[in-house]
Amino acid sequence: MNKQKLKKFFDNKEEFAPNERLWLFCMLMLIAGFWGGFTYSLRGKVFVNAQTGNLVFLSLGIASWDTALIKNALATFLAYFLGIITAELISKEINKVSFLIWERILLFFSLIVTICLGFIPETAPFEFTNFSIAFTAAMQFNTFERAHGMGMATPFCTNHVKQASANLIRFLKTRDSNKLRISLSHLSMILSFVTGATLSIFLGKIFLGKAIWLSSFFILITLYFFSKSLKTYKIKKVK
């Protein structure tokens, strides 16, 4: 794959709006992986992105009457629940004001949240961090849903594993290049998540809670290039 084809693979400007570009979803997946590794390794071993795991932890806590685990898992689950509701209630109304302004507000909100979390002392209850991250991740999940015409989830990997493997087999059977594109797209999401999680766990051992600021840096980069692509897209539409 040459440079031009690689660029189109991740940033197909001709066919898709800025909020549906694969590069954006890979960055969000990198950030989600970072958050997942951060909360599991440093904030009470919960999954802020994958609520199935948290329900298992909640059940485990209830069965063993581990009140700390119950509080942490329940706070994370409720935050995710409320994040979905919040995004669903306000996103479409806010976007009536300006094109994709909700997406920009959400990225900026994510930036502020992660910056603030870096100042929380290590002795603070884990629920503060986990609630904030889960709430933010849920809003992102409900807001960014499709990339390059494919359904995409930004916080977790289960469907990406299914789509990457299933479409690889379909490509091998049919030699349909579109199936290979879909498989590689979902594989890039998985690799992004693993990269983010690995970075957070490694840096968390050194910097503890302040490691969250690297995700702030990733969000800042994402917000910058998303805003830049939005300006280009608007100019193109006017022409």
N, C-alpha and C positions, 0 to 999 in steps of 0.2 A: 504494500500500500504506500503510494508516494505521498509527499507532503500535502499536496492539494486535496487528495482523496481523504487523507487523515483529518484534515481541517474540516472538510464537509461532513465527515462521519460524526464529529463531535459538535460542529457548529454550522448546521445547515441553514444559512441565512435566507436562502432563496425560497424555502418552502415553509418555514416555521417561525412563529413569533418568539420574541426573546424569552418568554417564560416556558417555552417548550423545547429548548435546546438541550442536547445531551450533556454538554459540558457543565451546564448549570446543575443538572441532576447529579452528576459525578461529584461536584463540589459539595452539594448538600449531603450526599452519601458519605463523603469523606468526613464532614463535620459530624454527622450522625454517628459514624463509627468512633470518632474521637469521644463524643459524649458517652456512648455506651461503654467504652473501655474505661473512661474516667470514673463514671459512677459505680461500675462494678468493682474496680480495683481500689478506689479510694473512698467511696461513699456508700458503704453498707451492702455491697454485692447485690444490687438490683439492676434490672434492665430498664432503662428509661425509654427505650425505643420499642421493645417487644413486650407487649402486655400479657401475652400468653405465659411467658416465663414468670412475670410478676404475680399472676394469679396462682401459679404453682407455689411461689414463695409465700404468698398470702395464706394459701391452704396449709402449707408446712408450718407457718407460724401459728395458725389456729390449732392445728393438730398437736403441736408441741407446747402451745401457749407461750410462744416467744414474743413478748409484747413489743420488743424493739423491731423485730422483723415484720410484725403485723403493721405497726405504724408506718414503717418505711415503704413497704410494698403497697399499702393502702393509699398513702399520700401520693405515690407515683401513679397508681392507677387512676385515682380521682383527678389528678392534674391532667392526665392524658384525655380523660373523658371531658373535662371542662374545656380543654384546648380545642378539641374538635367542635364542640358546641359554639365556642366563641368565634372561631374562624367561619363557621357556617352562617352564623347570625350576621356578621358585620362585613365579611369580605366583599360580597357582591354589591352591597350598599356603598362602601367606600370607593370601589372601582367605578362607580357611576360618576364620581367627581373628576377622575382623571384616569387615563389608560394605564392599567397595571400599577396603580399607586399603592394598592394593598400589598402587593408583593414586595415593593420597596420598603414600605413601612414595617413589614414583618422581618425583613432582613436587618433593618436598622434596630428594631426591637431585640432581635436575637443578639446583635452586637452589644447592645447596652446590658442585656441580661448576663452575658458571659463575662463582660468586663467587671461588673459588680460582683459576680460570684468569686472572682479571683481575690477579692478582699475579705471574704468570709474566713474567719479563723478555723483552724483544723478542729477545734473543740466544739464548734457549733453543731447542732443536730443535723444529721444527714438530710432530713426531710426538706430543709430550706433549699438545698442545692437540687435535690432530686425532683421536687415539685416544680421548680422554675424551669429546669431543663425539659422535663416531660411535657409540661404545658406548651413550651416553645416548639418542641419536636412534633407534637400533635397538630399544632397550627400549620406547620410546614407540610406535614403529611396530607392535611385536608386542602391545602392551597396548591401545591405542585403535584399534579396528578398524571400528566402525559408528557412524554419526551419523544420528539420525532415520530409522532403518530402512535406511540406505544404506551400502554398503561405502565406507569412507573411509581414505585413506592420509595420514598426517600429515607425512612427511618430503619428499615429492616430488610433482611436478605432472602427470606423463604421463597417468595414468588420469583425472585431473580434467579435462584438456583433452578427452579422448575423451568422457567422460560429459557435459560441458557442451555440446559441439557436437552430439553424437548426439541427446541429448534435446531440444535446441532444434529440430532438424529434425523429430523425432517430434511435438513440440508443434505446430509449424506445419502438419503433415499432419493431425493428429487433433484439435487444439484441446483436448487432455487437459491440464488445469491441473496435474496431478501431474507430468507430464513437464517442464513449465516450472519447477516447484518443484525438481525434481532438477537441472535445468540451472543454475538460479540458485544452488543450494547448492554445486555444484562450482565455479562461477565465483567464488563468495565465497572459496573455499579458494585459488584461484589468485591472486586479488587480495591475500589475506592474505600469501601467500608473497612476492609481488613487493614489497609494502610492507615486510616484514621485511628482505628482501635489500637494498632501496634504502637503508633506514635504516642498516644495518650498514656498507655501503660508504661512505656519506657521512660517518658519524660516525667510521669507522675512519681516515679521512684526517686527522681532528683529534685523536682520542684514542688512536689505535693500539690496542694490545691491551686497554686498559681500556674500550673500547667494548662489550666483551662484557657489562659490567655492566647495560646496558640490557635485555639478554635476561633477566638475573636479575630485574629489576624486572617484566618481563612475566610471568615464571614465578610470582613472588610474588603478583601480581594474580590469576593463574589459580588458584593454590592456594587463595587466600582465598575466591574466589567458588565454586570447586568444593566446598570444605568447607562453605560456607554453604548451597549447594543440596542437599548431602547431608543436612544437619540437617533442612531443610525436607521433604525426601523421606521421611526416617525418620518424622517427625511425621505426615505424611500417611498413611503405611502403617499406623501404629499406630491412627489414627482409623478 
